[in-house]
Amino acid sequence: MNSKRMYIFIGLLTVPSASAFAYVDPGTGSMALQFLIGGIFAAALTIKTYYYKIKSTLANLFGSGDKAGKSEGSADNGDVTSESLP
């Protein structure tokens, strides 16, 4: 019974009033735009950070792509490195 009263109270708080005399200054729109742009860049940085980890996980899961144990600078690909010089 107590939770029913709480839901009714929250429901009444969310009902808009008939008239509202509100003012939104230009700084509020600028702040909202700044939040939107920041969110887009944060999402892009997160995707960039985890892209290779997700890519290798999916490649290992589906059995395609690079092998996990092979590194880029290994001597078996024909590259001359300082380790292979006499």
Secondary structure, DSSP 8 states (H G I E B T S, - for coil): -HHHHHHHHHHHHHS--S-------HHHHHHHHHHHHHHHHHHHHHHHHHHHHHHHHHHHHHT-SS-TT--TT-GGGS---TTT--
